[in-house]
Amino acid sequence: MQEYINSGILETYVLGCATEQEAKEVLYMMEKHPEVRDALRELEADMERIAGNMAITPPAGTWNKIEKEIDEIELRTPREPAIYSDPGQKAPSNKPTSDYIDIESESTHMRVHKGWKWVLLAIFVLGKIFLGFAIYYYFESRQAKEQVQDLKTELKQLKSN
Amino acid sequence: MNTRLQHLQTPAQLKTNAVQGLYNKYAGLLLGYIDSVVNDGEQAEKYLIETFNEVAMRFEEFSKLQGSEYCKLQLIARKKLWTFFNSLQQCDVAETIKKIAGSAFDKHISQMSDMQQKVFCGVHYHGKNTATLAAELNTTEPEIRKVLKQAFSIIRNNSGDAGVY
Protein backbone atom coordinates (compact mmCIF):
# COMPACT_ATOMS: atom_id res chain seq x y z
CA MET A 1 0.00 0.00 0.00
CA GLN A 2 2.85 2.35 0.82
CA GLU A 3 4.15 1.73 -2.69
CA TYR A 4 0.80 2.84 -4.10
CA ILE A 5 0.84 5.96 -1.96
CA ASN A 6 4.44 6.70 -2.90
CA SER A 7 3.75 6.28 -6.62
CA GLY A 8 2.48 9.88 -6.80
CA ILE A 9 -0.94 8.89 -8.10
CA LEU A 10 -2.65 10.63 -5.18
CA GLU A 11 -0.89 13.89 -6.05
CA THR A 12 -2.06 13.52 -9.66
CA TYR A 13 -5.62 12.94 -8.44
CA VAL A 14 -5.64 15.91 -6.07
CA LEU A 15 -4.27 18.20 -8.77
CA GLY A 16 -6.99 17.09 -11.15
CA CYS A 17 -4.70 15.65 -13.83
CA ALA A 18 -5.49 11.97 -13.25
CA THR A 19 -7.28 10.06 -15.98
CA GLU A 20 -10.85 8.87 -15.35
CA GLN A 21 -9.61 5.34 -14.73
CA GLU A 22 -6.94 6.53 -12.30
CA ALA A 23 -9.48 8.67 -10.45
CA LYS A 24 -11.83 5.68 -10.08
CA GLU A 25 -8.93 3.58 -8.83
CA VAL A 26 -7.97 6.22 -6.24
CA LEU A 27 -11.57 6.43 -4.99
CA TYR A 28 -11.75 2.65 -4.74
CA MET A 29 -8.45 2.46 -2.86
CA MET A 30 -9.55 5.28 -0.58
CA GLU A 31 -12.70 3.33 0.34
CA LYS A 32 -10.74 0.14 0.98
CA HIS A 33 -7.64 1.46 2.70
CA PRO A 34 -7.74 4.04 5.50
CA GLU A 35 -4.06 4.87 4.97
CA VAL A 36 -4.83 5.98 1.40
CA ARG A 37 -7.71 8.08 2.72
CA ASP A 38 -5.43 9.71 5.31
CA ALA A 39 -2.76 10.41 2.70
CA LEU A 40 -5.37 11.97 0.43
CA ARG A 41 -6.68 14.16 3.27
CA GLU A 42 -3.13 15.32 3.95
CA LEU A 43 -2.69 16.22 0.29
CA GLU A 44 -5.97 18.10 0.21
CA ALA A 45 -4.78 20.06 3.24
CA ASP A 46 -1.55 20.77 1.33
CA MET A 47 -3.57 22.05 -1.59
CA GLU A 48 -5.42 24.44 0.69
CA ARG A 49 -2.10 25.52 2.18
CA ILE A 50 -0.71 26.22 -1.28
CA ALA A 51 -3.82 28.21 -2.16
CA GLY A 52 -3.70 30.02 1.18
CA ASN A 53 -0.22 31.27 0.33
CA MET A 54 -1.56 32.97 -2.78
CA ALA A 55 -5.05 34.01 -1.65
CA ILE A 56 -6.51 37.24 -3.02
CA THR A 57 -9.55 38.96 -1.57
CA PRO A 58 -12.24 39.04 -4.30
CA PRO A 59 -13.51 42.45 -5.46
CA ALA A 60 -16.43 43.77 -3.40
CA GLY A 61 -19.24 43.14 -5.90
CA THR A 62 -18.23 39.63 -6.99
CA TRP A 63 -20.69 37.77 -4.81
CA ASN A 64 -23.55 40.02 -5.99
CA LYS A 65 -22.71 39.12 -9.60
CA ILE A 66 -22.71 35.41 -8.73
CA GLU A 67 -25.99 35.73 -6.80
CA LYS A 68 -27.60 37.57 -9.73
CA GLU A 69 -26.56 34.83 -12.14
CA ILE A 70 -27.75 32.10 -9.75
CA ASP A 71 -31.14 33.83 -9.59
CA GLU A 72 -31.28 33.98 -13.39
CA ILE A 73 -30.36 30.29 -13.62
CA GLU A 74 -33.12 29.49 -11.11
CA LEU A 75 -35.64 31.45 -13.17
CA ARG A 76 -34.58 29.71 -16.38
CA THR A 77 -34.75 26.24 -14.82
CA PRO A 78 -38.14 24.67 -15.57
CA ARG A 79 -39.85 23.55 -12.41
CA GLU A 80 -42.49 20.92 -11.91
CA PRO A 81 -45.45 22.01 -9.85
CA ALA A 82 -44.75 21.45 -6.18
CA ILE A 83 -47.63 18.98 -6.20
CA TYR A 84 -45.56 16.53 -8.25
CA SER A 85 -42.20 17.17 -6.65
CA ASP A 86 -42.72 14.96 -3.63
CA PRO A 87 -44.61 11.74 -4.26
CA GLY A 88 -45.06 11.28 -0.55
CA GLN A 89 -46.81 14.61 -0.17
CA LYS A 90 -50.55 14.76 -0.80
CA ALA A 91 -52.00 17.35 -3.12
CA PRO A 92 -53.38 20.42 -1.40
CA SER A 93 -57.07 20.53 -2.02
CA ASN A 94 -60.16 22.37 -0.84
CA LYS A 95 -61.58 19.03 0.19
CA PRO A 96 -59.21 17.52 2.73
CA THR A 97 -60.46 13.97 2.12
CA SER A 98 -60.13 14.07 -1.67
CA ASP A 99 -57.19 12.38 -3.42
CA TYR A 100 -57.90 14.21 -6.67
CA ILE A 101 -56.64 17.58 -7.79
CA ASP A 102 -59.26 20.11 -8.70
CA ILE A 103 -57.77 21.37 -11.95
CA GLU A 104 -60.91 22.82 -13.54
CA SER A 105 -61.45 25.61 -11.08
CA GLU A 106 -57.82 26.72 -11.18
CA SER A 107 -57.34 27.61 -14.83
CA THR A 108 -59.19 27.97 -18.10
CA HIS A 109 -56.10 27.08 -20.12
CA MET A 110 -54.27 23.85 -20.75
CA ARG A 111 -50.72 23.16 -21.88
CA VAL A 112 -50.01 20.62 -24.61
CA HIS A 113 -46.80 19.22 -26.04
CA LYS A 114 -45.38 21.20 -28.98
CA GLY A 115 -45.52 18.07 -31.14
CA TRP A 116 -49.29 18.35 -31.20
CA LYS A 117 -48.97 21.49 -33.34
CA TRP A 118 -48.06 19.39 -36.41
CA VAL A 119 -50.74 16.80 -35.68
CA LEU A 120 -53.38 19.53 -35.43
CA LEU A 121 -52.07 21.19 -38.61
CA ALA A 122 -52.25 17.85 -40.46
CA ILE A 123 -55.82 17.29 -39.20
CA PHE A 124 -56.77 20.79 -40.36
CA VAL A 125 -55.27 20.30 -43.86
CA LEU A 126 -56.83 16.83 -44.25
CA GLY A 127 -60.17 18.27 -43.10
CA LYS A 128 -59.97 20.92 -45.81
CA ILE A 129 -59.12 18.30 -48.47
CA PHE A 130 -62.04 16.07 -47.42
CA LEU A 131 -64.36 19.06 -47.38
CA GLY A 132 -63.24 19.93 -50.93
CA PHE A 133 -63.89 16.36 -52.11
CA ALA A 134 -67.25 16.30 -50.35
CA ILE A 135 -68.39 19.52 -52.06
CA TYR A 136 -67.05 18.30 -55.42
CA TYR A 137 -68.87 14.94 -55.19
CA TYR A 138 -72.04 16.60 -53.90
CA PHE A 139 -72.27 18.79 -56.99
CA GLU A 140 -71.20 15.90 -59.21
CA SER A 141 -73.95 13.72 -57.77
CA ARG A 142 -76.53 16.50 -58.03
CA GLN A 143 -75.59 17.07 -61.67
CA ALA A 144 -75.85 13.32 -62.38
CA LYS A 145 -79.29 13.19 -60.76
CA GLU A 146 -80.43 16.14 -62.85
CA GLN A 147 -79.13 14.44 -65.99
CA VAL A 148 -80.96 11.23 -65.08
CA GLN A 149 -84.10 13.25 -64.45
CA ASP A 150 -83.74 14.98 -67.83
CA LEU A 151 -83.22 11.65 -69.60
CA LYS A 152 -86.30 10.19 -67.90
CA THR A 153 -88.34 13.18 -69.02
CA GLU A 154 -87.02 12.84 -72.57
CA LEU A 155 -87.76 9.12 -72.53
CA LYS A 156 -91.31 9.74 -71.35
CA GLN A 157 -91.79 12.33 -74.06
CA LEU A 158 -90.48 9.91 -76.69
CA LYS A 159 -92.77 7.13 -75.40
CA SER A 160 -95.79 9.40 -75.49
CA ASN A 161 -95.00 10.44 -79.07
CA MET B 1 -34.49 30.30 15.84
CA ASN B 2 -32.14 29.54 12.97
CA THR B 3 -33.87 26.24 12.30
CA ARG B 4 -37.21 27.98 12.08
CA LEU B 5 -35.80 30.49 9.62
CA GLN B 6 -34.36 27.68 7.50
CA HIS B 7 -37.81 26.14 7.27
CA LEU B 8 -39.12 29.40 5.87
CA GLN B 9 -36.54 29.48 3.08
CA THR B 10 -37.21 28.03 -0.35
CA PRO B 11 -34.89 25.30 -1.70
CA ALA B 12 -33.41 27.88 -4.09
CA GLN B 13 -32.61 30.23 -1.19
CA LEU B 14 -31.06 27.39 0.79
CA LYS B 15 -28.88 26.53 -2.20
CA THR B 16 -27.83 30.16 -2.66
CA ASN B 17 -26.94 30.36 1.02
CA ALA B 18 -24.89 27.16 0.80
CA VAL B 19 -23.02 28.49 -2.25
CA GLN B 20 -22.46 31.77 -0.44
CA GLY B 21 -21.00 29.83 2.48
CA LEU B 22 -18.55 28.18 0.10
CA TYR B 23 -17.80 31.54 -1.49
CA ASN B 24 -17.06 33.19 1.85
CA LYS B 25 -14.73 30.37 2.80
CA TYR B 26 -12.91 29.66 -0.45
CA ALA B 27 -13.33 32.52 -2.95
CA GLY B 28 -10.08 34.17 -1.85
CA LEU B 29 -8.09 30.95 -2.18
CA LEU B 30 -9.63 30.14 -5.53
CA LEU B 31 -9.17 33.64 -6.90
CA GLY B 32 -5.51 33.49 -5.89
CA TYR B 33 -5.08 30.26 -7.83
CA ILE B 34 -6.99 31.48 -10.90
CA ASP B 35 -5.15 34.78 -10.92
CA SER B 36 -1.79 33.02 -10.76
CA VAL B 37 -2.85 31.06 -13.85
CA VAL B 38 -4.38 33.82 -15.99
CA ASN B 39 -2.40 36.75 -14.55
CA ASP B 40 -5.31 39.13 -15.18
CA GLY B 41 -7.51 40.28 -12.31
CA GLU B 42 -10.60 40.92 -14.43
CA GLN B 43 -10.39 37.60 -16.22
CA ALA B 44 -9.69 35.81 -12.94
CA GLU B 45 -12.88 37.28 -11.45
CA LYS B 46 -14.82 36.13 -14.52
CA TYR B 47 -13.55 32.56 -14.07
CA LEU B 48 -14.33 32.73 -10.33
CA ILE B 49 -17.92 33.76 -11.10
CA GLU B 50 -18.24 30.95 -13.67
CA THR B 51 -16.90 28.44 -11.13
CA PHE B 52 -19.42 29.35 -8.44
CA ASN B 53 -22.25 29.44 -10.97
CA GLU B 54 -21.30 25.92 -12.01
CA VAL B 55 -21.40 24.90 -8.33
CA ALA B 56 -24.89 26.39 -8.01
CA MET B 57 -26.07 24.60 -11.14
CA ARG B 58 -24.74 21.22 -10.00
CA PHE B 59 -25.01 21.70 -6.28
CA GLU B 60 -26.36 18.24 -5.47
CA GLU B 61 -23.66 16.58 -7.56
CA PHE B 62 -21.06 18.81 -5.90
CA SER B 63 -22.25 17.92 -2.40
CA LYS B 64 -22.17 14.20 -3.12
CA LEU B 65 -18.61 14.23 -4.51
CA GLN B 66 -15.94 12.98 -2.15
CA GLY B 67 -13.00 15.13 -1.16
CA SER B 68 -12.35 18.51 0.37
CA GLU B 69 -14.56 21.37 -0.72
CA TYR B 70 -11.61 23.44 -1.84
CA CYS B 71 -10.19 20.67 -4.03
CA LYS B 72 -13.60 20.12 -5.62
CA LEU B 73 -13.87 23.84 -6.32
CA GLN B 74 -10.39 23.90 -7.78
CA LEU B 75 -11.24 21.01 -10.08
CA ILE B 76 -14.27 22.93 -11.38
CA ALA B 77 -12.11 26.04 -11.82
CA ARG B 78 -9.55 23.98 -13.78
CA LYS B 79 -12.32 22.76 -16.07
CA LYS B 80 -13.41 26.35 -16.63
CA LEU B 81 -9.79 27.28 -17.35
CA TRP B 82 -9.48 24.52 -19.94
CA THR B 83 -9.78 26.89 -22.91
CA PHE B 84 -7.19 29.15 -21.34
CA PHE B 85 -4.83 26.22 -20.74
CA ASN B 86 -5.23 25.19 -24.37
CA SER B 87 -4.45 28.69 -25.57
CA LEU B 88 -1.05 28.60 -23.87
CA GLN B 89 1.61 27.89 -26.43
CA GLN B 90 4.12 26.36 -24.05
CA CYS B 91 4.74 26.00 -20.37
CA ASP B 92 7.04 28.85 -19.45
CA VAL B 93 8.20 27.97 -15.95
CA ALA B 94 10.36 31.09 -15.66
CA GLU B 95 7.32 33.24 -16.44
CA THR B 96 5.22 31.38 -13.86
CA ILE B 97 7.90 31.81 -11.22
CA LYS B 98 8.02 35.52 -12.03
CA LYS B 99 4.24 35.69 -11.55
CA ILE B 100 4.33 34.16 -8.11
CA ALA B 101 7.50 35.98 -7.03
CA GLY B 102 7.03 37.75 -3.76
CA SER B 103 4.14 35.56 -2.70
CA ALA B 104 4.47 33.16 0.20
CA PHE B 105 4.41 30.31 -2.32
CA ASP B 106 7.58 31.57 -3.98
CA LYS B 107 9.76 30.01 -1.24
CA HIS B 108 8.40 26.53 -2.05
CA ILE B 109 8.95 26.79 -5.78
CA SER B 110 12.43 28.21 -5.40
CA GLN B 111 13.49 25.17 -3.40
CA MET B 112 12.38 22.75 -6.10
CA SER B 113 14.75 21.33 -8.69
CA ASP B 114 14.39 22.34 -12.32
CA MET B 115 12.50 19.14 -13.13
CA GLN B 116 10.22 19.50 -10.08
CA GLN B 117 9.43 23.10 -11.05
CA LYS B 118 8.61 22.08 -14.61
CA VAL B 119 6.33 19.26 -13.51
CA PHE B 120 4.56 21.15 -10.72
CA CYS B 121 4.06 24.33 -12.75
CA GLY B 122 3.03 22.30 -15.78
CA VAL B 123 0.30 20.51 -13.86
CA HIS B 124 -0.80 23.20 -11.42
CA TYR B 125 -0.53 26.36 -13.50
CA HIS B 126 -0.76 25.10 -17.07
CA GLY B 127 -3.30 22.29 -16.70
CA LYS B 128 -1.09 19.65 -18.31
CA ASN B 129 -1.60 15.97 -17.65
CA THR B 130 1.13 13.49 -16.82
CA ALA B 131 1.15 11.98 -20.33
CA THR B 132 1.79 15.38 -21.98
CA LEU B 133 4.50 16.25 -19.48
CA ALA B 134 6.14 12.84 -19.90
CA ALA B 135 6.28 13.38 -23.66
CA GLU B 136 7.56 16.95 -23.30
CA LEU B 137 10.21 16.10 -20.77
CA ASN B 138 11.16 12.87 -22.50
CA THR B 139 10.43 10.63 -19.55
CA THR B 140 7.73 8.23 -18.31
CA GLU B 141 4.41 8.94 -16.60
CA PRO B 142 5.37 7.10 -13.37
CA GLU B 143 8.50 9.25 -13.24
CA ILE B 144 6.40 12.42 -13.63
CA ARG B 145 4.12 11.27 -10.79
CA LYS B 146 7.13 10.65 -8.55
CA VAL B 147 8.53 14.10 -9.29
CA LEU B 148 5.12 15.58 -8.50
CA LYS B 149 5.14 13.78 -5.19
CA GLN B 150 8.61 15.13 -4.41
CA ALA B 151 7.37 18.65 -5.18
CA PHE B 152 4.50 18.17 -2.73
CA SER B 153 6.94 16.92 -0.08
CA ILE B 154 8.98 20.11 -0.47
CA ILE B 155 5.87 22.23 -0.01
CA ARG B 156 4.86 20.25 3.06
CA ASN B 157 8.32 20.33 4.64
CA ASN B 158 8.64 24.06 3.98
CA SER B 159 5.26 24.65 5.59
CA GLY B 160 6.63 23.29 8.85
CA ASP B 161 4.78 20.00 8.65
CA ALA B 162 7.45 17.35 8.40
CA GLY B 163 5.04 14.43 8.54
CA VAL B 164 5.65 12.97 5.14
CA TYR B 165 3.92 9.65 4.75
Interface residues (C-beta under 8 A of the other chain):
Chain A: Q2 I5 N6 S7 G8 I9 L10 E11 T12 V14 L15 G16 C17 T19 L27 M30 E35 D38 A39 L40 R41 E42 L43 E44 A45 D46 M47 E48 R49 I50 A51 G52 N53 M54 A55 I56 T57 P58 P59 T62 W63 K65 I66 E67 E69 I70 D71 I73 E74
Chain B: A12 K15 T16 V19 Q20 Y23 A27 G28 L29 L30 L31 G32 Y33 D35 S36 G41 A44 E45 L48 I49 F52 N53 A56 M57 Q66 G67 S68 Y70 C71 Q74 L75 R78 I100 S103 A104 F105 H108 V123 H124 G127 K128 N129 T130 P142 I144 R145 K146 V147 L148 K149 A151 F152 I155 R156 S159 G163 Y165
